[in-house]
């Protein structure tokens, strides 16, 4: 048969189990809150990095457009110099 009497050891076991369970829940909740704050911080930093990458992409496109304009201007200068050389070298 079972002994249905409650001893001091049983009471201490139940109280310690409840205490450790509460401590676990509180600790777990604090860790989750801490991780949530860190994730918010990481999200903000990630948004800043995205802005920087977008700016770098825009800057690269501007540089490519500038390079094309400079190359076109150089080609026009080469054509003008070639015409001037033909004009200067032309027999008189």
LOSEBA-548852 format. One record per atom (N, C-alpha, C, O): residue in one letter; atom name; residue number from 1; z, x, y. Coordinates in pm, 1 decimal, padded with zeros to 6 digits. Last residue first. Layout:
BEGIN
aa: a at: CA i: NUM w: Z u: X v: Y
...
***
This chain:
BEGIN
aa: x at: N i: 92 w: -09890.4 u: 05022.4 v: 07336.8
aa: x at: CA i: 92 w: -09920.4 u: 04982.3 v: 07474.7
aa: x at: C i: 92 w: -10058.6 u: 05019.7 v: 07512.1
aa: x at: O i: 92 w: -10101.3 u: 04993.7 v: 07624.6
aa: x at: N i: 91 w: -09755.6 u: 04894.9 v: 07031.7
aa: x at: CA i: 91 w: -09841.5 u: 04989.5 v: 07106.1
aa: x at: C i: 91 w: -09876.7 u: 04931.4 v: 07242.7
aa: x at: O i: 91 w: -09890.5 u: 04810.4 v: 07260.7
aa: x at: N i: 90 w: -09407.8 u: 04826.5 v: 06989.8
aa: x at: CA i: 90 w: -09545.4 u: 04778.2 v: 06996.4
aa: x at: C i: 90 w: -09631.1 u: 04876.2 v: 07075.8
aa: x at: O i: 90 w: -09585.7 u: 04933.6 v: 07174.8
aa: x at: N i: 89 w: -09142.5 u: 04889.9 v: 06991.5
aa: x at: CA i: 89 w: -09232.2 u: 04976.8 v: 06915.6
aa: x at: C i: 89 w: -09379.3 u: 04934.6 v: 06924.3
aa: x at: O i: 89 w: -09465.9 u: 05003.1 v: 06869.9
aa: x at: N i: 88 w: -09035.6 u: 04677.7 v: 07135.4
aa: x at: CA i: 88 w: -09026.2 u: 04813.1 v: 07189.6
aa: x at: C i: 88 w: -09125.5 u: 04906.3 v: 07121.8
aa: x at: O i: 88 w: -09185.7 u: 04991.8 v: 07186.8
aa: x at: N i: 87 w: -09092.9 u: 04463.1 v: 06964.3
aa: x at: CA i: 87 w: -09138.9 u: 04459.0 v: 07102.7
aa: x at: C i: 87 w: -09141.3 u: 04599.6 v: 07161.6
aa: x at: O i: 87 w: -09236.8 u: 04637.1 v: 07229.6
aa: x at: N i: 86 w: -08963.3 u: 04538.3 v: 06734.0
aa: x at: CA i: 86 w: -09108.9 u: 04520.0 v: 06729.0
aa: x at: C i: 86 w: -09167.3 u: 04520.1 v: 06870.8
aa: x at: O i: 86 w: -09277.1 u: 04570.9 v: 06893.7
aa: x at: N i: 85 w: -08703.0 u: 04538.8 v: 06833.5
aa: x at: CA i: 85 w: -08760.8 u: 04664.3 v: 06784.0
aa: x at: C i: 85 w: -08912.5 u: 04654.7 v: 06774.8
aa: x at: O i: 85 w: -08982.8 u: 04751.4 v: 06804.2
aa: x at: N i: 84 w: -08671.6 u: 04267.4 v: 06890.1
aa: x at: CA i: 84 w: -08670.1 u: 04364.5 v: 07000.3
aa: x at: C i: 84 w: -08730.0 u: 04497.8 v: 06956.8
aa: x at: O i: 84 w: -08800.0 u: 04562.6 v: 07034.5
aa: x at: N i: 83 w: -08680.0 u: 04166.7 v: 06631.6
aa: x at: CA i: 83 w: -08784.5 u: 04128.5 v: 06727.8
aa: x at: C i: 83 w: -08790.3 u: 04227.2 v: 06843.6
aa: x at: O i: 83 w: -08897.8 u: 04265.8 v: 06889.4
aa: x at: N i: 82 w: -08444.8 u: 04287.0 v: 06530.5
aa: x at: CA i: 82 w: -08573.8 u: 04314.7 v: 06467.2
aa: x at: C i: 82 w: -08688.1 u: 04279.9 v: 06562.2
aa: x at: O i: 82 w: -08784.2 u: 04356.3 v: 06572.6
aa: x at: N i: 81 w: -08254.9 u: 04169.1 v: 06693.2
aa: x at: CA i: 81 w: -08273.7 u: 04314.9 v: 06699.9
aa: x at: C i: 81 w: -08408.7 u: 04352.6 v: 06639.4
aa: x at: O i: 81 w: -08478.4 u: 04439.9 v: 06691.2
aa: x at: N i: 80 w: -08279.7 u: 03905.2 v: 06604.5
aa: x at: CA i: 80 w: -08307.5 u: 03938.4 v: 06744.8
aa: x at: C i: 80 w: -08332.8 u: 04088.0 v: 06759.8
aa: x at: O i: 80 w: -08423.6 u: 04128.4 v: 06832.4
aa: x at: N i: 79 w: -08200.4 u: 03931.1 v: 06337.4
aa: x at: CA i: 79 w: -08335.9 u: 03883.6 v: 06368.3
aa: x at: C i: 79 w: -08374.5 u: 03919.8 v: 06511.3
aa: x at: O i: 79 w: -08487.9 u: 03960.1 v: 06537.2
aa: x at: N i: 78 w: -07935.2 u: 04016.2 v: 06376.2
aa: x at: CA i: 78 w: -08029.7 u: 04102.6 v: 06305.3
aa: x at: C i: 78 w: -08174.0 u: 04061.6 v: 06334.7
aa: x at: O i: 78 w: -08260.2 u: 04147.3 v: 06354.7
aa: x at: N i: 77 w: -07830.8 u: 03789.3 v: 06503.4
aa: x at: CA i: 77 w: -07836.4 u: 03917.2 v: 06575.6
aa: x at: C i: 77 w: -07935.2 u: 04012.7 v: 06508.3
aa: x at: O i: 77 w: -08010.4 u: 04082.3 v: 06576.5
aa: x at: N i: 76 w: -07851.1 u: 03605.7 v: 06295.0
aa: x at: CA i: 76 w: -07927.5 u: 03583.0 v: 06417.8
aa: x at: C i: 76 w: -07939.6 u: 03712.1 v: 06498.9
aa: x at: O i: 76 w: -08044.8 u: 03741.0 v: 06555.8
aa: x at: N i: 75 w: -07668.6 u: 03725.7 v: 06117.9
aa: x at: CA i: 75 w: -07808.8 u: 03712.1 v: 06078.5
aa: x at: C i: 75 w: -07897.7 u: 03688.3 v: 06201.1
aa: x at: O i: 75 w: -08007.0 u: 03744.2 v: 06210.2
aa: x at: N i: 74 w: -07433.3 u: 03698.3 v: 06264.3
aa: x at: CA i: 74 w: -07484.8 u: 03832.0 v: 06232.2
aa: x at: C i: 74 w: -07631.0 u: 03828.1 v: 06192.4
aa: x at: O i: 74 w: -07708.4 u: 03916.7 v: 06228.8
aa: x at: N i: 73 w: -07409.6 u: 03421.2 v: 06261.9
aa: x at: CA i: 73 w: -07428.0 u: 03490.4 v: 06390.4
aa: x at: C i: 73 w: -07483.8 u: 03630.8 v: 06367.0
aa: x at: O i: 73 w: -07570.9 u: 03676.7 v: 06441.0
aa: x at: N i: 72 w: -07366.7 u: 03384.1 v: 05989.5
aa: x at: CA i: 72 w: -07485.4 u: 03324.7 v: 06052.8
aa: x at: C i: 72 w: -07514.5 u: 03393.5 v: 06185.5
aa: x at: O i: 72 w: -07630.0 u: 03420.8 v: 06217.9
aa: x at: N i: 71 w: -07123.1 u: 03519.7 v: 05960.9
aa: x at: CA i: 71 w: -07240.5 u: 03565.7 v: 05886.4
aa: x at: C i: 71 w: -07368.4 u: 03510.2 v: 05948.3
aa: x at: O i: 71 w: -07468.1 u: 03581.7 v: 05958.5
aa: x at: N i: 70 w: -06961.7 u: 03361.9 v: 06124.7
aa: x at: CA i: 70 w: -06982.6 u: 03503.1 v: 06159.8
aa: x at: C i: 70 w: -07105.9 u: 03557.3 v: 06087.8
aa: x at: O i: 70 w: -07184.3 u: 03632.1 v: 06146.2
aa: x at: N i: 69 w: -06970.1 u: 03121.3 v: 05982.0
aa: x at: CA i: 69 w: -07021.5 u: 03126.8 v: 06119.6
aa: x at: C i: 69 w: -07050.1 u: 03271.2 v: 06161.3
aa: x at: O i: 69 w: -07151.3 u: 03298.8 v: 06225.9
aa: x at: N i: 68 w: -06851.6 u: 03199.5 v: 05741.0
aa: x at: CA i: 68 w: -06990.0 u: 03151.0 v: 05741.2
aa: x at: C i: 68 w: -07049.5 u: 03157.2 v: 05881.5
aa: x at: O i: 68 w: -07165.7 u: 03194.0 v: 05898.2
aa: x at: N i: 67 w: -06598.0 u: 03266.9 v: 05835.3
aa: x at: CA i: 67 w: -06680.1 u: 03369.1 v: 05771.4
aa: x at: C i: 67 w: -06826.6 u: 03327.1 v: 05770.1
aa: x at: O i: 67 w: -06915.4 u: 03408.7 v: 05794.9
aa: x at: N i: 66 w: -06509.0 u: 03016.5 v: 05920.7
aa: x at: CA i: 66 w: -06525.1 u: 03124.7 v: 06018.8
aa: x at: C i: 66 w: -06614.8 u: 03234.3 v: 05961.8
aa: x at: O i: 66 w: -06698.9 u: 03288.7 v: 06033.4
aa: x at: N i: 65 w: -06495.1 u: 02887.8 v: 05673.4
aa: x at: CA i: 65 w: -06586.8 u: 02836.7 v: 05776.0
aa: x at: C i: 65 w: -06613.0 u: 02944.3 v: 05881.3
aa: x at: O i: 65 w: -06726.5 u: 02961.3 v: 05925.9
aa: x at: N i: 64 w: -06294.2 u: 03044.5 v: 05553.8
aa: x at: CA i: 64 w: -06428.5 u: 03038.1 v: 05494.1
aa: x at: C i: 64 w: -06530.8 u: 02988.4 v: 05595.5
aa: x at: O i: 64 w: -06641.6 u: 03041.6 v: 05602.6
aa: x at: N i: 63 w: -06080.3 u: 02989.3 v: 05725.7
aa: x at: CA i: 63 w: -06130.1 u: 03126.4 v: 05715.7
aa: x at: C i: 63 w: -06270.6 u: 03128.8 v: 05654.9
aa: x at: O i: 63 w: -06356.1 u: 03205.7 v: 05698.8
aa: x at: N i: 62 w: -06047.2 u: 02717.8 v: 05674.3
aa: x at: CA i: 62 w: -06083.9 u: 02762.2 v: 05809.7
aa: x at: C i: 62 w: -06141.2 u: 02902.9 v: 05806.5
aa: x at: O i: 62 w: -06238.5 u: 02932.8 v: 05875.8
aa: x at: N i: 61 w: -05972.7 u: 02734.0 v: 05407.5
aa: x at: CA i: 61 w: -06096.2 u: 02664.8 v: 05442.9
aa: x at: C i: 61 w: -06142.3 u: 02704.9 v: 05583.4
aa: x at: O i: 61 w: -06261.6 u: 02723.5 v: 05607.7
aa: x at: N i: 60 w: -05726.7 u: 02869.1 v: 05436.8
aa: x at: CA i: 60 w: -05836.0 u: 02931.4 v: 05361.3
aa: x at: C i: 60 w: -05969.4 u: 02865.4 v: 05394.8
aa: x at: O i: 60 w: -06069.9 u: 02935.0 v: 05409.0
aa: x at: N i: 59 w: -05582.0 u: 02678.8 v: 05577.4
aa: x at: CA i: 59 w: -05610.2 u: 02808.2 v: 05640.7
aa: x at: C i: 59 w: -05726.3 u: 02876.8 v: 05568.7
aa: x at: O i: 59 w: -05813.7 u: 02935.5 v: 05632.6
aa: x at: N i: 58 w: -05563.2 u: 02480.2 v: 05384.7
aa: x at: CA i: 58 w: -05635.4 u: 02453.4 v: 05509.7
aa: x at: C i: 58 w: -05675.0 u: 02583.3 v: 05577.8
aa: x at: O i: 58 w: -05786.1 u: 02597.0 v: 05629.0
aa: x at: N i: 57 w: -05407.8 u: 02620.1 v: 05197.2
aa: x at: CA i: 57 w: -05541.5 u: 02572.0 v: 05161.5
aa: x at: C i: 57 w: -05624.6 u: 02544.0 v: 05284.9
aa: x at: O i: 57 w: -05742.4 u: 02579.3 v: 05290.4
aa: x at: N i: 56 w: -05175.0 u: 02659.7 v: 05347.1
aa: x at: CA i: 56 w: -05251.9 u: 02775.8 v: 05303.4
aa: x at: C i: 56 w: -05393.4 u: 02735.1 v: 05263.5
aa: x at: O i: 56 w: -05488.9 u: 02807.1 v: 05292.4
aa: x at: N i: 55 w: -05092.1 u: 02394.9 v: 05376.3
aa: x at: CA i: 55 w: -05129.5 u: 02472.2 v: 05495.5
aa: x at: C i: 55 w: -05211.6 u: 02594.5 v: 05457.1
aa: x at: O i: 55 w: -05307.2 u: 02629.5 v: 05526.3
aa: x at: N i: 54 w: -05035.2 u: 02340.4 v: 05109.3
aa: x at: CA i: 54 w: -05140.1 u: 02263.7 v: 05178.1
aa: x at: C i: 54 w: -05187.3 u: 02339.8 v: 05301.6
aa: x at: O i: 54 w: -05307.2 u: 02348.2 v: 05328.4
aa: x at: N i: 53 w: -04822.4 u: 02517.0 v: 05068.7
aa: x at: CA i: 53 w: -04946.0 u: 02533.3 v: 04992.2
aa: x at: C i: 53 w: -05061.7 u: 02457.7 v: 05056.6
aa: x at: O i: 53 w: -05174.5 u: 02506.9 v: 05058.0
aa: x at: N i: 52 w: -04633.5 u: 02407.6 v: 05245.0
aa: x at: CA i: 52 w: -04682.2 u: 02544.4 v: 05266.8
aa: x at: C i: 52 w: -04814.1 u: 02565.3 v: 05192.7
aa: x at: O i: 52 w: -04907.3 u: 02624.4 v: 05247.3
aa: x at: N i: 51 w: -04589.8 u: 02158.6 v: 05127.3
aa: x at: CA i: 51 w: -04643.1 u: 02166.2 v: 05263.6
aa: x at: C i: 51 w: -04702.2 u: 02303.6 v: 05291.1
aa: x at: O i: 51 w: -04808.0 u: 02315.2 v: 05352.8
aa: x at: N i: 50 w: -04480.3 u: 02246.0 v: 04886.2
aa: x at: CA i: 50 w: -04607.3 u: 02173.0 v: 04885.3
aa: x at: C i: 50 w: -04670.8 u: 02177.4 v: 05022.9
aa: x at: O i: 50 w: -04791.6 u: 02197.6 v: 05035.1
aa: x at: N i: 49 w: -04242.3 u: 02357.1 v: 04978.5
aa: x at: CA i: 49 w: -04341.9 u: 02443.6 v: 04916.5
aa: x at: C i: 49 w: -04478.3 u: 02376.3 v: 04910.5
aa: x at: O i: 49 w: -04580.9 u: 02442.2 v: 04927.7
aa: x at: N i: 48 w: -04113.8 u: 02125.4 v: 05068.0
aa: x at: CA i: 48 w: -04146.9 u: 02230.5 v: 05163.9
aa: x at: C i: 48 w: -04253.8 u: 02323.4 v: 05107.1
aa: x at: O i: 48 w: -04345.3 u: 02364.1 v: 05178.6
aa: x at: N i: 47 w: -04083.6 u: 01994.4 v: 04822.8
aa: x at: CA i: 47 w: -04165.1 u: 01932.1 v: 04927.7
aa: x at: C i: 47 w: -04206.5 u: 02035.9 v: 05031.4
aa: x at: O i: 47 w: -04320.4 u: 02035.4 v: 05077.9
aa: x at: N i: 46 w: -03906.4 u: 02173.4 v: 04702.1
aa: x at: CA i: 46 w: -04039.5 u: 02154.6 v: 04645.3
aa: x at: C i: 46 w: -04133.3 u: 02089.8 v: 04746.0
aa: x at: O i: 46 w: -04250.5 u: 02126.6 v: 04753.7
aa: x at: N i: 45 w: -03679.9 u: 02135.7 v: 04856.9
aa: x at: CA i: 45 w: -03746.0 u: 02266.5 v: 04857.8
aa: x at: C i: 45 w: -03888.0 u: 02255.6 v: 04803.6
aa: x at: O i: 45 w: -03979.2 u: 02321.3 v: 04853.7
aa: x at: N i: 44 w: -03623.3 u: 01870.7 v: 04787.4
aa: x at: CA i: 44 w: -03652.5 u: 01906.2 v: 04926.9
aa: x at: C i: 44 w: -03726.3 u: 02038.9 v: 04934.6
aa: x at: O i: 44 w: -03823.1 u: 02053.1 v: 05009.4
aa: x at: N i: 43 w: -03574.5 u: 01901.0 v: 04511.5
aa: x at: CA i: 43 w: -03684.6 u: 01816.0 v: 04558.1
aa: x at: C i: 43 w: -03722.6 u: 01849.4 v: 04701.6
aa: x at: O i: 43 w: -03841.1 u: 01855.8 v: 04734.4
aa: x at: N i: 42 w: -03345.1 u: 02060.2 v: 04517.3
aa: x at: CA i: 42 w: -03468.6 u: 02115.7 v: 04460.0
aa: x at: C i: 42 w: -03589.1 u: 02033.5 v: 04505.3
aa: x at: O i: 42 w: -03694.6 u: 02089.7 v: 04534.6
aa: x at: N i: 41 w: -03165.6 u: 01875.1 v: 04628.0
aa: x at: CA i: 41 w: -03194.6 u: 02000.9 v: 04698.2
aa: x at: C i: 41 w: -03325.0 u: 02062.2 v: 04648.0
aa: x at: O i: 41 w: -03405.9 u: 02110.4 v: 04727.2
aa: x at: N i: 40 w: -03165.4 u: 01686.7 v: 04426.5
aa: x at: CA i: 40 w: -03208.8 u: 01646.6 v: 04560.4
aa: x at: C i: 40 w: -03246.8 u: 01770.4 v: 04640.1
aa: x at: O i: 40 w: -03347.5 u: 01771.2 v: 04710.9
aa: x at: N i: 39 w: -03056.9 u: 01842.3 v: 04221.3
aa: x at: CA i: 39 w: -03193.5 u: 01793.0 v: 04208.6
aa: x at: C i: 39 w: -03248.8 u: 01748.0 v: 04343.6
aa: x at: O i: 39 w: -03366.7 u: 01768.9 v: 04372.0
aa: x at: N i: 38 w: -02797.9 u: 01880.5 v: 04316.7
aa: x at: CA i: 38 w: -02886.8 u: 01996.5 v: 04302.4
aa: x at: C i: 38 w: -03032.2 u: 01952.0 v: 04291.7
aa: x at: O i: 38 w: -03121.1 u: 02016.9 v: 04346.8
aa: x at: N i: 37 w: -02703.3 u: 01619.1 v: 04301.4
aa: x at: CA i: 37 w: -02711.2 u: 01685.9 v: 04432.4
aa: x at: C i: 37 w: -02805.0 u: 01805.0 v: 04426.0
aa: x at: O i: 37 w: -02882.7 u: 01828.5 v: 04518.6
aa: x at: N i: 36 w: -02714.3 u: 01588.0 v: 04023.1
aa: x at: CA i: 36 w: -02793.5 u: 01500.4 v: 04110.4
aa: x at: C i: 36 w: -02810.4 u: 01563.0 v: 04248.3
aa: x at: O i: 36 w: -02919.5 u: 01560.2 v: 04305.3
aa: x at: N i: 35 w: -02527.1 u: 01773.2 v: 03937.1
aa: x at: CA i: 35 w: -02668.9 u: 01794.1 v: 03904.3
aa: x at: C i: 35 w: -02759.4 u: 01707.6 v: 03990.6
aa: x at: O i: 35 w: -02869.3 u: 01749.5 v: 04027.1
aa: x at: N i: 34 w: -02296.6 u: 01648.3 v: 04036.4
aa: x at: CA i: 34 w: -02333.9 u: 01781.8 v: 04083.4
aa: x at: C i: 34 w: -02481.5 u: 01809.5 v: 04056.6
aa: x at: O i: 34 w: -02552.2 u: 01862.6 v: 04142.2
aa: x at: N i: 33 w: -02299.3 u: 01412.2 v: 03886.7
aa: x at: CA i: 33 w: -02308.6 u: 01405.8 v: 04033.0
aa: x at: C i: 33 w: -02351.9 u: 01540.3 v: 04090.6
aa: x at: O i: 33 w: -02433.9 u: 01545.8 v: 04182.3
aa: x at: N i: 32 w: -02267.3 u: 01524.0 v: 03630.8
aa: x at: CA i: 32 w: -02388.1 u: 01447.2 v: 03662.5
aa: x at: C i: 32 w: -02406.4 u: 01437.7 v: 03813.8
aa: x at: O i: 32 w: -02517.9 u: 01453.6 v: 03863.6
aa: x at: N i: 31 w: -02012.9 u: 01636.6 v: 03656.1
aa: x at: CA i: 31 w: -02128.7 u: 01723.7 v: 03628.4
aa: x at: C i: 31 w: -02258.8 u: 01652.0 v: 03664.3
aa: x at: O i: 31 w: -02349.7 u: 01712.2 v: 03721.3
aa: x at: N i: 30 w: -01861.4 u: 01406.1 v: 03695.7
aa: x at: CA i: 30 w: -01867.8 u: 01508.0 v: 03801.8
aa: x at: C i: 30 w: -01986.9 u: 01600.6 v: 03781.5
aa: x at: O i: 30 w: -02053.9 u: 01638.8 v: 03877.4
aa: x at: N i: 29 w: -01900.0 u: 01281.9 v: 03446.1
aa: x at: CA i: 29 w: -01945.7 u: 01214.7 v: 03567.8
aa: x at: C i: 29 w: -01958.8 u: 01315.0 v: 03682.6
aa: x at: O i: 29 w: -02055.7 u: 01310.2 v: 03758.4
aa: x at: N i: 28 w: -01771.8 u: 01467.3 v: 03279.8
aa: x at: CA i: 28 w: -01914.1 u: 01439.6 v: 03262.6
aa: x at: C i: 28 w: -01972.2 u: 01374.8 v: 03387.2
aa: x at: O i: 28 w: -02082.5 u: 01409.6 v: 03429.3
aa: x at: N i: 27 w: -01509.3 u: 01444.5 v: 03373.7
aa: x at: CA i: 27 w: -01580.6 u: 01572.9 v: 03382.7
aa: x at: C i: 27 w: -01731.4 u: 01551.6 v: 03372.1
aa: x at: O i: 27 w: -01808.7 u: 01611.2 v: 03447.0
aa: x at: N i: 26 w: -01457.6 u: 01176.0 v: 03308.3
aa: x at: CA i: 26 w: -01448.6 u: 01221.3 v: 03447.5
aa: x at: C i: 26 w: -01525.3 u: 01351.3 v: 03465.7
aa: x at: O i: 26 w: -01598.8 u: 01366.5 v: 03563.3
aa: x at: N i: 25 w: -01491.1 u: 01182.2 v: 03027.9
aa: x at: CA i: 25 w: -01575.0 u: 01094.7 v: 03110.1
aa: x at: C i: 25 w: -01574.8 u: 01140.3 v: 03255.3
aa: x at: O i: 25 w: -01679.9 u: 01143.3 v: 03319.3
aa: x at: N i: 24 w: -01290.0 u: 01365.7 v: 02953.6
aa: x at: CA i: 24 w: -01430.3 u: 01392.0 v: 02922.7
aa: x at: C i: 24 w: -01522.1 u: 01309.2 v: 03012.2
aa: x at: O i: 24 w: -01619.8 u: 01361.1 v: 03066.1
aa: x at: N i: 23 w: -01059.2 u: 01233.0 v: 03037.6
aa: x at: CA i: 23 w: -01092.6 u: 01363.0 v: 03097.1
aa: x at: C i: 23 w: -01239.9 u: 01396.6 v: 03073.0
aa: x at: O i: 23 w: -01306.9 u: 01449.7 v: 03161.6
aa: x at: N i: 22 w: -01071.0 u: 01012.2 v: 02866.9
aa: x at: CA i: 22 w: -01079.9 u: 00991.9 v: 03011.8
aa: x at: C i: 22 w: -01118.8 u: 01122.4 v: 03080.8
aa: x at: O i: 22 w: -01201.7 u: 01122.5 v: 03171.8
aa: x at: N i: 21 w: -01036.7 u: 01146.5 v: 02623.0
aa: x at: CA i: 21 w: -01156.7 u: 01065.7 v: 02647.2
aa: x at: C i: 21 w: -01176.8 u: 01042.9 v: 02796.1
aa: x at: O i: 21 w: -01289.0 u: 01053.5 v: 02845.7
aa: x at: N i: 20 w: -00785.8 u: 01259.9 v: 02652.3
aa: x at: CA i: 20 w: -00901.2 u: 01348.8 v: 02641.7
aa: x at: C i: 20 w: -01031.6 u: 01272.7 v: 02665.5
aa: x at: O i: 20 w: -01126.3 u: 01327.8 v: 02721.7
aa: x at: N i: 19 w: -00634.8 u: 01016.7 v: 02661.4
aa: x at: CA i: 19 w: -00633.3 u: 01112.6 v: 02773.3
aa: x at: C i: 19 w: -00753.9 u: 01204.9 v: 02770.6
aa: x at: O i: 19 w: -00817.9 u: 01226.8 v: 02873.5
aa: x at: N i: 18 w: -00688.9 u: 00906.2 v: 02409.0
aa: x at: CA i: 18 w: -00727.3 u: 00832.6 v: 02530.0
aa: x at: C i: 18 w: -00733.6 u: 00926.8 v: 02649.9
aa: x at: O i: 18 w: -00826.1 u: 00918.7 v: 02730.7
aa: x at: N i: 17 w: -00575.3 u: 01110.0 v: 02249.7
aa: x at: CA i: 17 w: -00716.0 u: 01073.8 v: 02235.0
aa: x at: C i: 17 w: -00766.0 u: 01000.4 v: 02358.9
aa: x at: O i: 17 w: -00874.8 u: 01029.9 v: 02408.5
aa: x at: N i: 16 w: -00307.9 u: 01103.3 v: 02335.0
aa: x at: CA i: 16 w: -00387.7 u: 01223.9 v: 02361.1
aa: x at: C i: 16 w: -00537.1 u: 01193.8 v: 02347.7
aa: x at: O i: 16 w: -00617.5 u: 01245.5 v: 02425.2
aa: x at: N i: 15 w: -00238.6 u: 00844.2 v: 02245.0
aa: x at: CA i: 15 w: -00229.3 u: 00877.3 v: 02388.1
aa: x at: C i: 15 w: -00314.5 u: 01001.2 v: 02419.6
aa: x at: O i: 15 w: -00385.4 u: 01003.4 v: 02520.3
aa: x at: N i: 14 w: -00276.8 u: 00875.9 v: 01966.5
aa: x at: CA i: 14 w: -00352.8 u: 00775.6 v: 02040.4
aa: x at: C i: 14 w: -00353.5 u: 00807.4 v: 02189.6
aa: x at: O i: 14 w: -00458.0 u: 00798.4 v: 02254.1
aa: x at: N i: 13 w: -00088.1 u: 01079.4 v: 01913.4
aa: x at: CA i: 13 w: -00229.1 u: 01096.3 v: 01879.8
aa: x at: C i: 13 w: -00315.3 u: 00999.8 v: 01959.6
aa: x at: O i: 13 w: -00417.6 u: 01040.2 v: 02015.0
aa: x at: N i: 12 w: 00152.3 u: 00960.4 v: 01990.8
aa: x at: CA i: 12 w: 00104.6 u: 01079.9 v: 02062.0
aa: x at: C i: 12 w: -00044.0 u: 01104.0 v: 02035.5
aa: x at: O i: 12 w: -00117.4 u: 01144.4 v: 02125.7
aa: x at: N i: 11 w: 00162.3 u: 00755.3 v: 01797.2
aa: x at: CA i: 11 w: 00157.1 u: 00722.6 v: 01939.4
aa: x at: C i: 11 w: 00104.3 u: 00841.3 v: 02019.9
aa: x at: O i: 11 w: 00020.1 u: 00823.6 v: 02108.0
aa: x at: N i: 10 w: 00182.5 u: 00905.4 v: 01562.2
aa: x at: CA i: 10 w: 00068.7 u: 00815.4 v: 01582.8
aa: x at: C i: 10 w: 00051.7 u: 00782.3 v: 01730.5
aa: x at: O i: 10 w: -00059.9 u: 00781.5 v: 01782.4
aa: x at: N i: 9 w: 00425.4 u: 01034.5 v: 01610.9
aa: x at: CA i: 9 w: 00303.5 u: 01112.7 v: 01593.9
aa: x at: C i: 9 w: 00179.6 u: 01028.2 v: 01614.7
aa: x at: O i: 9 w: 00083.0 u: 01072.5 v: 01676.8
aa: x at: N i: 8 w: 00604.9 u: 00821.5 v: 01606.4
aa: x at: CA i: 8 w: 00585.5 u: 00896.3 v: 01731.4
aa: x at: C i: 8 w: 00457.4 u: 00978.2 v: 01724.8
aa: x at: O i: 8 w: 00387.3 u: 00989.7 v: 01825.4
aa: x at: N i: 7 w: 00457.3 u: 00554.1 v: 01411.3
aa: x at: CA i: 7 w: 00550.5 u: 00664.1 v: 01433.9
aa: x at: C i: 7 w: 00520.6 u: 00730.4 v: 01568.1
aa: x at: O i: 7 w: 00421.9 u: 00697.8 v: 01634.1
aa: x at: N i: 6 w: 00450.3 u: 00228.3 v: 01308.6
aa: x at: CA i: 6 w: 00393.1 u: 00322.1 v: 01405.1
aa: x at: C i: 6 w: 00497.3 u: 00428.5 v: 01433.3
aa: x at: O i: 6 w: 00609.9 u: 00398.9 v: 01473.3
aa: x at: N i: 5 w: 00392.0 u: 00087.8 v: 00988.4
aa: x at: CA i: 5 w: 00484.7 u: 00129.0 v: 01093.6
aa: x at: C i: 5 w: 00416.7 u: 00231.7 v: 01182.1
aa: x at: O i: 5 w: 00335.6 u: 00311.9 v: 01135.7
aa: x at: N i: 4 w: 00247.4 u: 00017.1 v: 00768.4
aa: x at: CA i: 4 w: 00207.6 u: -00037.4 v: 00896.2
aa: x at: C i: 4 w: 00303.0 u: 00000.9 v: 01008.3
aa: x at: O i: 4 w: 00291.1 u: -00054.4 v: 01117.6
aa: x at: N i: 3 w: 00125.5 u: 00181.1 v: 00504.7
aa: x at: CA i: 3 w: 00249.1 u: 00176.7 v: 00583.5
aa: x at: C i: 3 w: 00211.4 u: 00134.9 v: 00724.9
aa: x at: O i: 3 w: 00147.8 u: 00213.1 v: 00795.5
aa: x at: N i: 2 w: -00040.5 u: 00021.1 v: 00235.1
aa: x at: CA i: 2 w: -00043.2 u: 00090.2 v: 00363.5
aa: x at: C i: 2 w: 00090.9 u: 00075.6 v: 00432.1
aa: x at: O i: 2 w: 00159.6 u: -00025.8 v: 00420.1
aa: x at: N i: 1 w: 00000.0 u: 00082.0 v: -00118.5
aa: x at: CA i: 1 w: 00000.0 u: 00000.0 v: 00000.0
aa: x at: C i: 1 w: 00000.0 u: 00086.9 v: 00125.6
aa: x at: O i: 1 w: 00034.2 u: 00205.1 v: 00123.9
***
